Each structure stands twice: as structure tokens, then as C-alpha cells.
Amino acid sequence: MALVAPLPETAPSAADTTAASRAGRWLRYAGTPAALLLVLGALALYVGGQDLDRIEERSLNAEYLLSRFTQHLALTAVVVVLILAVAIPLGVLLTRPGARRYAGGVLAVANVGQATPTLGLIVLFAVAFVSWGVHTIAVVAILVYGILPVLRNTMVGLDQVDRAVIESARGMGLTRRQVLWAVELPLAVPVMLAGIRTALVITVGTVALATFIGAGGLGDVISNGIASYRDLVLLSGSVLVAVLALAVDWVAGIVEDVLRPRGV
């Protein structure tokens, strides 16, 4: 009886892999907002179907929720801009030969900032710097807490650039600054973007804790639910913060795909 050898399995072609990757990307682009809208719609239907008392109505009306949503976004935007303005230049500086010896100490301080419980950090700043105002205190405390991912990923991204590539650029006559802008930073972008994306999601979540020093945001809805023993208010505030964090992560993922250098 003749034996027939099995046909060798064929690996998927590059075109098939690219098409599958593109399809997955577009599914993620469209699927995430659709799911978030579904969650918001379900929450609206659930809340709308309840017989709200006066306390619940004060926290779950459109005007109040929109004002807290705007405050939350504004605080998040300010914190993220400051994180980028501080962490990226500092991370670049600490990878330069003259300042590299300070990198360990700076990272240790940044690690302490993130290891400290966020609420404790915010309250500590509120007690120590009461004259700053609640919004400034919230921004600075959350900045200290959220700076580590961007700082660390900036340093890691720059450090992992192949030294041979840098030396080749230097051999072509580029200055150190030109090598940084034309070679090192573009190659470090994927790692840096991952850190920025992490910091964004962390910031959206921690801004909710600013309510405990009176800085506003969607944390006010959660706080109102806790203080008034209204589970519906607490649930609504928690869902809104979670949806906002996922929406920001979705936007950051798209930006990461767009800014990622081709071929990396």
C-alpha cells in the first residue's frame, strides 16, 4: 500500500498578514466606540427607567454631568500637557552622557511618586501647599503620580537605539543634536508613545480623586453617590469615568498607529 506524504503547510503570505492586520485595526477603530456608546446607551436607559428622588436628580441631570465632564477633561488635559513638557525633555537629558549618572536617582524619585497612594498624595499636597488652590494642588499631585511611564519609556526608547546606527549618523557628519532629532527620537517613538498612552489612562482615572479636595470632575458624581448612599449615582459616576478612560485609550491608540514610523 503506497503511502502518500502529507502536503507541507504553507505559511500565510505577507499580503494575507497585512490584510489581517489592517482588518483587525479597523475592527478596533470601529468596535471600541460602538461598544462604549452601547454602554452609555444602556446606562441612560437604566437611569431613565428609575424613579429618581430629589438627591439623585441633582447628580444625574444633563447640566450637572456635562459640567463635571468638562472639568474632568480640562484637568486631564492640563496634567498630560505638563507631564509631556517635563518628562520628555528630562528623559532625553538623562540619556545624554553628561547627565546619565543622575538617571538612577531621578527614576527613584519618580518611582516613589507613583508608589505613593494617589489619594494620599493629593491630600498631602493639599495640607502642605494649601495656599496654591485646589486645582493647582490636584494638577501637581497627579503630575507627580503620572510622570513615571513617560519618563521611563523615553529613556528606555532612546537607550535601545542601536549604537551602530548612531555612530553611522555621526560618521555622515551629523551633529549630536541632529542625530537626536533625525535618528534617536524617531526610532524611540513607539516606546515613548506606549508610555504616553499609559500616562493618559492613569491620569483620567486619578483625576476622579481630585473631588476629595474640591477640584471637581466626574469624581464629584462618585463622591455624591457615596455621601448620599445612592448606589445609582455611584454606579453612574463610575461608569462614566471608566468609559472616558477607555475612550481616551482608544484615541491614544489611533494616534499611536498614525505617529508610529513606517516599518517599525
N, C-alpha and C positions, 0 to 999 in steps of 0.2 A: 504494500500500500504506500503510495507516494505521499510524502509529507510536503505540505505547502508552507513555505516560510511566511510569517505574517509581514504585511507591508509596514515599512517603517513609518512612525508617526511624523507628520510634518509640522514643523514649528510655525506658529502664526506669522504671517508676513508683516513687514514694517507698516504697510498700508492698513492692514487689519488692526494692528495695535494702535496706530494713530487714530483710526476711526472710532475704536472702542473708547480710547481716552477722551476724544472730543465729545462723544455721546455722553459719557459719564460726567464730563464737565458741564455740559448744557443741562443735564438732568439735575445736577446740584444747583446750578444757577436758577432754574425754574422751580425745582422741588422745595427748596428751603422757604422762599417767600410764600408759596402756596400753603405749605404746612403751617407757617406762622399765622397767616390770615385765617386759616381754618380754626386754629386755637383761639384767636381773638374773636372770631365769629361765634364760636361755641361759648366763650366766656360772656359775650354780650347777650346771647340768648338766655343763658342761665341766670345772669343777674337781672335781665329784663323780666324774667318769669317769676322772680321773687317779690314778695310783698315787703318792700323796704320800709323800715322805720325812719324817723327823722335823723337819727345819728348816721345811719347808713347812707341816706340821701346826701348828707353833707360831704361825704367822702367819695361817693360814686357818681357824681354828676359830671357831665362832659367838661364844663368850665374848670372845675377843680382839677380833674385829671389832666387836662391839657396844660394847665399852668405848672403842675408838678412835673409833667413830662418835659416841658420846655426847660425848666430849671435843671432837671437831671441831665439833659443833653448839653446844656451850656456848661455845667460844671465838668462833665466828662470831656468836652472839647478843650476847655482851658487846661485841665490836668494833662491830657495827652499831648497837647502842643508843648507844654513846659517839659514833659518827660523827654520828648524828642529833642528839644532845644538843649537840654542838659546832658542826656545820656549819650547821644550820638557823638557830639564833639569830644566829650570826656572819654568815651570808648576809643575813639581814634587817637586821642592824645596818649592814652595809656598803652597803646601798642607801638608807640614810637620809641626808638632806642633810649632817648634821654629820660623818659618818664616810666619806662617799663617796670622799674624796681618798686614803684608805688602801686602797681596794679593789685597786688595781693591785699594790701591794706584797704584800698578803696572798695574792692569787692567784698571784703569782710564787713565793712560798714554797711554796704548795700544789702548784704545778707541779713544783718541784724535788723535793718528796717523792714524787710519782708517777713522775718521770723516773728516779729512782734505782732500780737493780735491787732487787727485793724482798728477795732473799736477802742481798744486800749490806747493805741497810738493817737487816734483822733481826740480822745478825752484828755490825754496827757498834753497834747499841744494846746487844747482849749484852756487847760488850767495854767500852763506855763506862759502862754502868749495871749492872754485874754484881751489885750488891747488891740490885737490885729483885726478883730472882726471875724464872725463865724465863717464867712465864705473863704476868706484868706486862710484861716486855720484849716478848713476842710481841704482846700486845694493843696496846701503844703504837706499836710499829713498823708493824703492819698498819693501825692508825688513821691514822697519818701518810700511809701509802701510799694509803688508800682514801677520804680525806676530800674530794678534789677534785671528783668528779662531783656529790656532794650540794651542796657549797658553790657551785660554778659554776652548777648548774641552779637553785638557789634564787635566786641573784642575777639570772640571765637571766629566770627566770619572773616575778619581781617587776618587773624593768625593762621587760618587754614589755607590761605592763598599760597600756592606753590612758590617757594623762594626762587626756583629756576625761572619762573615767568617774570618775577620782579627783576631779577638780575638781567634777563634778556631785554626788558624795557629800559633798564638803566644803561645797558650796552648800546642801545639805539640812540642814546643821547638825551633821554627824558630826565628831568629833574625829579627829586623826591616828591615834590608836590604834584607834578604831572603824573607820576606813577600812581600816587594815591588816588587821584581823580579818574584817571583813564584805565587803570588796571585793578587796583586793590578793591576799591569801593564797588565797582560793577560786579566783580566776582564774589564779593561778600553779601550782595543784595539779598539772595534767597534766605540766608541765615538771619540777616538783620530783619527782614520782613516777618519772619516767623516770631521773632521776639516782640516786634511792634504789635502783631496780631494778638499775642498773649497778653501784652500790657493793656490793649484796648478792652478785652473781655474782663480782665481783672478790675480795671477802672470802672466799668459800667456797674459791676457788682458792688464794689466798695463805696461808690458814691451814694448808694442807698443808705449807708450807715451815717452819712452826714446829717441825717434827720435828727440824730441824738444830740447835736449841738445847735439845732435850729437852722441848718443851712438849706433845708428844703429838699426837693427832688421826690422821686417816686417812693422813697423811703418813708415819706410822711404818710402815705396811704397804709403801708405796713404798720407803722407806729400807731396810727389811729385804730387799726383793727386790734392791735394788742391792747392798747389802753382802754378801749371800749368793749372788749370781749366780743367783738363781732367777727366771726370766722369768715363771713362773706367778704368783708372789707380786707381782711388779712390775705385771703386767697387771691382776691383781685389784684392787690398790690404786688404780691409775689409773682403771679403770672405775668404781669406787665413788665416787671424787672427782668424776668427770665426771657421773655420774648424780645425785649430790647437788646439784651446781651447777645442772643442768637442772631438777631438782625444785624448788629454791628459786626459780629464774627463773619456773617455771610458777605457783607460789603467788603470787609477786610480781605476775605478770600479772593474776591474778584479783583481787587486792587493788587493783591499779591501775584495773581496769574498775569495781569497786564504788565506789571513792572518787572517781573522776572525776566532776566536776559534770555534771549532765544538760545536754545541748545544747552541750557543749564538745568 
